[in-house]
Structure formats: C-alpha cells, structure tokens
Amino acid sequence: MPVWLTEEEHEVLAAAADRLLPADPERGAPGGRALGVADYVDRLLGAFSFDPPRIWAGGPFSGRHGGQASFDDWLPLDRLDQIAWRRRLDELQVRYRAGLQALGDDFATCVDDEQDRRLGADPSFRALLYAHACEAAYGDPVYGGNRDGAGWAFIGFAGDVAPRGWTPAEVRGDEQAVELGLGQLDDLADERTTDAAGRGAPDGPSETEPGVGDGSAPR
Amino acid sequence: MSDVDADVVIVGSGPGGATFADVITAAGWTAIVLEKGRNHLLDPEPPHEPLGRFSNDEIKLTRRHLLGPDPLLEPRTFRRDEADGARLLTGEVNNLPSTVGGGGVHADGKLPRLLELDLRLRSELGPVDGAAVEDWPVTYDDLEPYYAEVEAAIGVAGDAAANPFAPWRSGPYPMPPGPDMFGTRLSAPAAQRRGLHPYRAPTGVNSVPYDGRPACIDCGFCGFYGCPVHAKGDPVAMLQRALRTGRMQLRERAHVTDVLLDAAGHTATGVRYLDIEGEGHEVRSRYVVLAGGAFETPRLLLLNDLANSSGLVGHHLMFHVQTLTVGAFGLDLLGDRGRAVTHLHDDHLLPVTGAAAAEHGLPWFRGGLVEHGAAAGPILEATTYPWGPQHNEAMARSELRRRLWVFTMQGEDLPQPTNRVDLDPSVRDVWGRPAGRVTYRPHRHEEVASAHHGPVLEAVLREAGAAGLLDHLSPLGELTDLDRANPLGIAPAAPRHGDVPHGRRPPHERGRARGPLPRRREPAVRRLVGVRDVERLRAHAHAGRAGGAGCPPAHRDAAAADRAHGRRAGPPARPGLARPCRGDGPVGAP
C-alpha cells in the first residue's frame, strides 16, 4: 500500500519509471518498475507519515558488510529541518499530483511512443522524475528503491561497504596490476628521490627523518 | 570571571573553531562553542562518543542536505559582477557544511602544508595589476611548529620525504601514508616520466589506529561524506578532546546575530544568538572568536556593521579555481575504493616568469597543486546520463564512475577587491536576516595559468594511457545549468573527481567553453588576526590578501588557530603545547 500516492498514481509512476529506466534483461537492468522507483517516491512524498520522518536513514552501518544494522533507525528532524522539509515536500506533492494526472490514468497501457510524447510534454516534470528514479535505482534500499540491491547488482557496485571497507590490496588493485603488468608504486618512490635530487628541489633541503611516527596519541 | 559565562565564545565549530577550542581548553580556559548547524557528530554528554550518524549513504549526504545548510533555510545568492543586477542565482552557493565540525566533516582531508613561497608572494614575485598580492604577516618558520602540532592533533598520514618541493619539517608525519589508489599506478609513473614529482598526499585520515580512533577502512565514501568510523581526525579529535576537559560547552542550532560591545562600543563582551525556537540568548565572555568561515564571518560583521572602518570586510574573496583534466581509460580504475585522492604533485606551483608570462601581460603566474583522483557515486553518475535505453548502456559501461581519471589543479586565485561577500538587498534567511551574496569573477591570471598547465596535464594522461581527454577550467563565464544550481560548487577540500559528463564533449576538445562539470571552490580562509576597530574580537581574516596556493584551507586554518592561542591564551595550564605562550606578547621565533 502506498503511503501518500493513490494506487492509480503509483501505477502511472511505476510505468513512467520503466520508460525512463527501461528493463533490459540482456544487460541485466531490472528497470524502474522492478527497482521500486514508485515506492521510493511514495516514501519521500509521505515521509512525514512516519515518526521520525523518513528523510535521513540512520547510521553508521547497514549490517550487510558487518556491524550492527542501523540504517532503519531514522534520524530525527529538528524544528528547522521540519520547516525546510515540509515546505520542500509540499511543493513536490503538488508537482507530482499534477504531473501524474497529466500523464493520464491510462499511461501504463499506452504504447512507448505515446508514453514518450506525454513525458515530453512537461520536460521539467520528466527531469524531476528522472532524478528521483536515479536516486531510487542506485541509492540505498532502505529508502524504498533499489529493491534487494538489484540496481547495484546491475552496475556491479558494492554499495555501502562499511565497516568491512576495502583492503589495501583491493584499493591498490594488486590483482588487476598483475594482470596488466604494472609495477609496484614503491618502485616509484625510489626513482622519485633520485629524479628530484637531479632536478634540484626548491630552497631548504628536507631535514626530516625518513621514518614515520609510531601512531601514538598526540597528547 | 564571575561576570562572564566563559573565557571565550567561539562562533563556529569547524576546523578553525574546533582547534581553537582544543588548545584553549587544554590551557585551562573555558569556552562556549556556538554552531548554527546541527550536531550529528558527538554526544553532548560525556564521554562524548561519536553519534554514529554518518554512513555510506549517497542519498542523505549528497541529495538531502544532512550536513546543511539547507538552501530553503539559509539561501545564498551569487552574481558575477554588478552587470548581473542584484543577483543571478539564489540557493546553494559554495555550501560547505553547516554542522558541528563544519567543513571538516565532509572533507577527505588532504593536508599539504603551504610552501615558503606561498607566504611571500609579494616580496618574491611582486604585484599583479588588478590583484592585491601581499605577503603573509608570518613566515613559514613561524608557522612550522604549529603545523607540526596540528598534524599531531588531527592525525595526518604522509611521507615526509616524498615531495621535493615541500618546505622543511621539524619531524615526520605522525602516521605512514595509507594505501595508494589503483589509478595512481597509471597516473603517478606517467607524471614522473613527464618530469613531474608526484607524491603520496598527506591526509588527515588514520592509516593506522591513532588517538583512540581506528584506521581508515577505505570504504570509498570519503569526500562529501562524514566518516562512518571516524578515521578522519578533523574535527572530531579536537572537539572531543575539548569537550572531555569539561571546560567546553557545545551549543548546536545557535545562530549568532550580534556581537555585543561595551558601552563605549570598542570592546567585544559576548554575543547574542537565536536558539532553534527563535528565542534570543546572550553569552558574555572575555574574548569573542569568529570562526564561521570566509562566507559567514564577514556576513556577521556586515550585519553588525562592525570592524569595517576599512570598508574591506568581505572583500578579496578567493576560491579554488580548478582546472580539471579528465582522461578516459579502457579499464576499471577502481575509483570507488580508497580516499578519493591519494597522490598530488606540486610542480605547477612553481612560478612562471619572464617572456612566458609577459606575453600574456602578466609579471608572473602560477598554477596550483594537482590532485590525482577519481570516483563518483552511482546516483551522481546516473543523473549525468540520458534517460531511456541509453541509460542502461551508459550505466553498464560506466565511463564516468569506473573509467575516468582526473587531474584537478587547485589554482592560485589572486585576491581581487571586487570579489567579495556582501549582504543581499532582499533575499532573507529563515530568521528574516539578509542572506550573504557572492560577487566573483576570476582574474586573467587564473585563466592564463590554466591554459598554460592544462596541456601538460593532458600529456600526462595520454602518457598514462588515456584514450580520450577533455580539459576544463572553472571560471564563471556563460552560465550552465550546473552553475545555476550551485555556481561556485562545493568543497574543493573534498573533491569527488570523475563526476564528469559522458558524451557531452568529444575527446580532445579543449576549451574555455562551459562544460557541465560541477565547479567546486572554497573560500580560502586566511590567518587568524584581531579584527579592526574592536578589542577582544578575533577572526580568521577571510578578507586577507595573502596567497593560498590552492591548498585546502582547513590545515592552515587550524595551524593559524593553534598559533593564535600562543598569541592570546596566556600561559598554558599544562605542558604539551608546541610553542611557549607569552600572554598577549608575540610568539617567539622557533
């Protein structure tokens, strides 16, 4: 059940999302409808149906890569946040209600060309839809889109990775470097020192020691 | 002491204010820190643990204004010059975070030191027409001990021997550098083969556990994101230390409206602020420190008609003028892993003089520090691609997020009297107070420097194997949609490179035309000095005219705040500060 949209509006929105982000089984693209773009927009427009309003997901971790799951512990809005977000959502609600009505209740049953024609009749609303569709498709699933992480799976994006993160070898791309025959960057450091000395550094030779600190606290 | 609420009231909790609070409370003084934004950083109750609100969440951090300022509450306006009328745009104008921790929260923390030359541009290189080139009132030798102290306080990881242009150091970095990003295996050797000197960027990010905080997990959500594990030391380390002394109070959503003066109108005695309900409060203190950044501090002074007998408050505003040189590679550069930028080179900071400058009518020019980096979030990437069937093709290939490598030259932006912050004549914030307005155009120096160094950077990317190239300067000329959305961009201290258009420009095109690249500039924050006309009022002198060299401002800001403690705080209550403090006297030379 949608929280703010009507069932009819939700269906029109899902069909429009599928036109902007089409399903493409060959490439593995789920499409805007399957990704839950309409749910994402519905939860945004109806954010104040929840307490706290579902504007900012909690943190620090989703639990998918370790740590305790906390994204569903929505952050509280204070009085000023509420002023801003009520105003922003009021305006968005007006735009969506009018925009979806203009697309027509029969939008989902129209042929592609007709859908494109109707979407093109209001480029500003189409741009709004597209921006929200992108947020839905590739943002965190807790906001209602990117169902089961299907948007990230399509593009090969790991999504939130904290607290596991990436290992130094993964950051450096050691595996890829071997495949490509790239050298270690540590080789570079030695060359650099030689080269810099040869070219002459600016005034004031470094008086530093080559070592590094022991990582202890500053005080 | 009984007639004041604290020794010092500090307006703003970013890198400057936080550092000041740290050193001042360590010396036994009491401080009240007023922050107009929200506190998402630290528990106000002991032991002041992080609140754990930051996460790898592109929506709340980059689409929904978690870190503020929300442009509906605090709009800013922009114009290029008077010919644009009262304003061209209203909304987001260089919106660095307005939150406890300020710009330190979202910065990825590249913290190189200024070069000795940066502090002596006037004496070493001389004046430039139309710009107010000045020396800093301190030398690098004066600053070095404070840099060292601040690097220890923040926790900076770096290789002291790596950069041949770096100024002298009294000791090594507190931590070794963190892991190199994969793309630097292509760009750094290529830069070196072209005669440049790439080095591992010093970053205020833990490479090993440090100061009770964990090592960076290299999650890839760095610039623009608060750190989910608080491996970035700036500003959580300083604020937490200050709070744990029991001598600092932190008040969020405290919007300072007035600097209070004594009956004679000569001495600052405190501030008045509005709380979240709009209720007014007064705080009395022996000193008032304004640390609101290059935008909000002059706005507050102008709103109070204070300290401006010179008429210069808000003038000589500087930003990071960026030259972005982008190379498209045929392989996945793994840009979504690591700290967004792990290598720099300083070669383009060397001044170009003689005939090469004279042919452009300049006595000299210099480029800036160059960052080697990549990465963009998938939402940002997706919004730059077309909708419809092409969307899937573009996302699957991921030219922008996976295959681009970017050199960002953070150019020297010469201070011009006409570039400034003032008060918008009619736009108001949520409290009904005049919004700040930026008037800004780059000097010809910046355009000449970009045109000179851009081809060098292109050649390096070609050498590294880039198949396609584009080059882009970010002064404001003809406005694009992105200019309209956010004309001066946000946060060059935390650039997310690679957020570059796909298919909008043919490869190899180079020009000054307005590409759809987001522009990110940041007001260059200057030294901490006494404010003209008013006793016991101190501010980071954002209208200062000394060079900035394209370095992120947070570091020197913190160093300057640290130094100012030495000037102002009186004898330290306990040992451990790098410099002797001599009351109101000058700081001794190292």
Interface residues (C-beta under 8 A of the other chain):
Chain A: R19 L20 L21 P22 D24 R27 G28 A29 I55 W56 A57 G58 G59 P60 F61 S62 S70 F71 L75 D78 R79 L80 D81 I83 A84 R87 R88 R126 Y130 A131 A133 C134 E135 A137 Y138 G139 D140 Y143 G151 W152 F154 I155 G156 F157 A158 G159 D160 V161 A162 P163 R164 G165 W166 T167 P168 E170 V171 R172 G173 Q176 A177 L180 L182 G183 L185 L188 A189 E191 R192 T193 D195 A196 A197 R199 A201 P202 D203 G204 P205 S206 E207 T208 E209 P210 G211 V212 G213 G215 S216 A217 P218 R219
Chain B: A26 R38 H40 G52 R53 F54 S55 N56 D57 E58 I59 K60 R63 R64 H65 L66 D70 L72 L73 L115 E116 L117 E149 A152 A153 G155 D159 A160 A161 A162 P164 F165 A166 P167 W168 R169 S170 G171 P172 Y173 P174 M175 P176 G178 P179 D180 M181 F182 T184 R185 L186 A188 P189 Q192 G195 H197 P198 Y199 V208 P209 Y210 D211 G212 C216 I217 D218 C219 G220 F221 P228 V229 R241 R253 I276 E277 L331 D332 L334 D336 R337 G338 L350 G377 P378 I379 E381 A382 T383 W387 G388 P389 H391 N392 E393 M395 A396 S398 R401 V430 G576
